[in-house]
Amino acid sequence: MFCFRPTFFRFATFFGLLAASSLFAQTATPDGAAKAAAPATTLSVDVKVVTMPVTVRDKKGQIVTNLTKNDFTLLEDTRPQTIKYFNLDTNLPLTLGLLVDTSMSMRNAFDQEKTASKTFLNQMLTKPEDKAFLIHFDHEVELLQDLTPSKDKLSAALEDLGPTQESYQTTSDPGQQRAHRGGGTQLYDAIYLAGDELMKKQQGRKAIVVLSDGQDRGSRESLNSAIEAAQRANTVVYTIYFQGEQQHDYDNRSGGYGHPRVGMGGGGYPGGYPGGGGYPGGGRGGQRPSEEPHVDGKKIMTQIAEQTGGRMFEVKKKENFDQVYASIAEELRSQYMLGYTPDKSSADESYHRITLTANKKELIVQTRDGYYADK
């Protein structure tokens, strides 16, 4: 379920953000159109341009920023494509999303995560058009702060970061309380909703940073649908893997930690959906926590990052958060923006696989591995 604080629920639509980089949109007029039509008529056809953020590193892991489009080979579904637009452009507005796992298994990382996140946002939000949002997730997905350029609002939301307070019922044991609802980690739901409800509406450079142990429990969305939502929103996902405490019976010991949360009844969207499930039709393939097999959280976090063009970082000590955020910040400042017009074979609405390689074999290219044509 996706819970919003009513105070912060406002999906702002921001138009005109690509004015400084209009090379990623064009209108084509076919040859001979003026002859075939009346003298005062012009036939225009909108041409789809696929854009991709690209990071390149050398064999020592250093970022390379002096390349041109002629240094790359691009394939779509094994068919060669022509790179039409290529630029190292950091002037595009930046939209950032922070998604933080606040389940009990991650509680040891909260304090360091708050401090590192504040520093990261202060470094990245440098222009009035830059903005960010904050989501936390455990057995619910909650938007703590909607899109805003205000560092003060984001800092205040980070201070409030903590697990959703459970409701309680008294057990037969004197003085003991028991959580009425079980634990959960709705990782896939959080990524899906961040991409589909927030990032999809934005233009410019877009990135999501996810802190979690990669153990999803209780999402209604599947891993594939979460990744697809990020891909459709043209959003890079960076994942920070922190191996939290082993999940035990938190039903009996998770009470009393964290702050109250103000949600909206009925499962998360404004006003909720009938039946209280959070999604129409009951979701897309999530499993109940008790039915989920054990999964390798590190592999899940790696898959999410790689398929969206990001990277997975592993934090083994809480003190490493600052280093990870510094690496992500460096990448976001050093990305090429590549654009091409797919051939007619790509007109269908299916998934199209992209292969981008550097002509110099020692260079490593990092970008998303495909896109979904617009519906």
Rosetta blueprint (number, residue, H / E / L):
1 M L
2 F E
3 C E
4 F E
5 R L
6 P H
7 T H
8 F H
9 F L
10 R L
11 F L
12 A L
13 T L
14 F L
15 F L
16 G L
17 L L
18 L L
19 A H
20 A H
21 S H
22 S H
23 L H
24 F H
25 A L
26 Q E
27 T E
28 A E
29 T L
30 P L
31 D L
32 G L
33 A H
34 A H
35 K H
36 A H
37 A L
38 A L
39 P L
40 A L
41 T L
42 T L
43 L L
44 S L
45 V E
46 D E
47 V E
48 K L
49 V L
50 V E
51 T E
52 M E
53 P E
54 V E
55 T E
56 V E
57 R E
58 D L
59 K L
60 K L
61 G L
62 Q L
63 I E
64 V L
65 T L
66 N L
67 L L
68 T L
69 K H
70 N H
71 D H
72 F E
73 T E
74 L E
75 L E
76 E E
77 D L
78 T L
79 R E
80 P E
81 Q E
82 T L
83 I E
84 K E
85 Y E
86 F E
87 N E
88 L L
89 D L
90 T L
91 N L
92 L L
93 P L
94 L E
95 T E
96 L E
97 G E
98 L E
99 L E
100 V E
101 D E
102 T L
103 S L
104 M H
105 S H
106 M H
107 R H
108 N H
109 A H
110 F H
111 D H
112 Q H
113 E H
114 K H
115 T H
116 A H
117 S H
118 K H
119 T H
120 F H
121 L H
122 N H
123 Q H
124 M H
125 L L
126 T L
127 K L
128 P L
129 E L
130 D L
131 K E
132 A E
133 F E
134 L E
135 I E
136 H E
137 F E
138 D L
139 H L
140 E L
141 V E
142 E E
143 L E
144 L E
145 Q E
146 D E
147 L E
148 T E
149 P L
150 S L
151 K H
152 D H
153 K H
154 L H
155 S H
156 A H
157 A H
158 L H
159 E H
160 D L
161 L L
162 G L
163 P L
164 T E
165 Q L
166 E L
167 S L
168 Y E
169 Q E
170 T E
171 T L
172 S L
173 D L
174 P L
175 G L
176 Q L
177 Q E
178 R E
179 A E
180 H L
181 R L
182 G L
183 G L
184 G L
185 T E
186 Q L
187 L H
188 Y H
189 D H
190 A H
191 I H
192 Y H
193 L H
194 A H
195 G H
196 D H
197 E H
198 L H
199 M H
200 K H
201 K H
202 Q L
203 Q L
204 G L
205 R E
206 K E
207 A E
208 I E
209 V E
210 V E
211 L E
212 S E
213 D L
214 G L
215 Q L
216 D L
217 R E
218 G L
219 S L
220 R L
221 E E
222 S L
223 L H
224 N H
225 S H
226 A H
227 I H
228 E H
229 A H
230 A H
231 Q H
232 R H
233 A L
234 N L
235 T L
236 V E
237 V E
238 Y E
239 T E
240 I E
241 Y E
242 F E
243 Q L
244 G L
245 E L
246 Q L
247 Q L
248 H L
249 D L
250 Y H
251 D H
252 N H
253 R L
254 S L
255 G L
256 G L
257 Y L
258 G L
259 H E
260 P L
261 R L
262 V L
263 G L
264 M L
265 G L
266 G L
267 G L
268 G L
269 Y L
270 P L
271 G L
272 G L
273 Y L
274 P L
275 G L
276 G L
277 G L
278 G L
279 Y L
280 P H
281 G H
282 G H
283 G L
284 R E
285 G E
286 G L
287 Q L
288 R L
289 P H
290 S H
291 E H
292 E L
293 P L
294 H L
295 V L
296 D L
297 G H
298 K H
299 K H
300 I H
301 M H
302 T H
303 Q H
304 I H
305 A H
306 E H
307 Q H
308 T H
309 G L
310 G L
311 R L
312 M E
313 F E
314 E E
315 V E
316 K L
317 K L
318 K H
319 E H
320 N H
321 F H
322 D H
323 Q H
324 V H
325 Y H
326 A H
327 S H
328 I H
329 A H
330 E H
331 E H
332 L H
333 R H
334 S L
335 Q L
336 Y E
337 M E
338 L E
339 G E
340 Y E
341 T L
342 P L
343 D L
344 K H
345 S H
346 S H
347 A L
348 D L
349 E L
350 S L
351 Y E
352 H E
353 R E
354 I E
355 T E
356 L E
357 T E
358 A E
359 N L
360 K L
361 K L
362 E L
363 L L
364 I E
365 V E
366 Q E
367 T L
368 R L
369 D L
370 G E
371 Y E
372 Y E
373 A L
374 D L
375 K L
